[in-house]
Amino acid sequence: MAKKIKLVRSLNSVKKNQYATAIALGLRKIGDTTVQPDNDATKGKIKTIAHLIEVTEA
């Protein structure tokens, strides 16, 4: 099953690794949405920026 990830908070004033993770997922500005596979790498990225995103099943 895939995960639908939406950026709901700004990337201003976040740590460099959190910013880089959001960019790697394809999230650049508030409201951006991406669909990612449900694997261990994606779960780690979601955990890193969990406070900035909203995750649903796609």
C-alpha positions in Angstrom: 0.0 0.0 0.0 1.3 3.5 -0.8 1.3 6.5 1.5 -0.1 9.9 0.5 2.0 12.6 2.2 0.9 16.3 2.4 3.0 19.1 3.8 0.9 21.1 6.3 3.5 23.2 8.1 6.2 25.5 6.8 9.8 24.5 6.3 11.0 27.8 7.8 13.1 27.3 10.9 13.4 23.5 10.7 16.7 21.6 11.1 18.8 21.0 8.0 18.1 17.3 8.0 14.3 17.8 8.2 14.4 20.3 5.3 16.5 17.9 3.2 14.0 15.0 4.0 11.0 17.1 2.9 12.8 18.1 -0.3 13.7 14.4 -0.9 10.1 13.5 -0.6 9.2 16.2 -3.2 7.6 18.6 -0.6 8.6 22.2 -1.2 5.7 24.4 -0.1 2.6 24.1 2.1 -0.1 22.0 0.4 2.3 20.0 -1.8 1.3 16.3 -1.9 3.2 13.2 -3.0 2.6 9.5 -3.1 5.4 7.3 -1.8 5.7 3.5 -1.4 5.2 2.0 2.0 8.7 0.7 2.8 11.2 1.2 5.6 13.0 4.1 3.9 9.7 6.0 3.6 8.7 5.2 7.2 12.0 6.7 8.4 11.5 9.9 6.4 7.9 10.2 7.7 9.2 9.8 11.3 11.8 12.5 10.8 9.3 15.2 9.7 6.1 13.8 11.3 5.3 17.2 12.9 5.3 18.9 9.5 3.2 16.5 7.4 -0.1 14.7 7.2 -0.1 11.0 6.1 -3.0 9.0 4.7 -3.3 5.7 2.8 -3.4 6.0 -0.9 
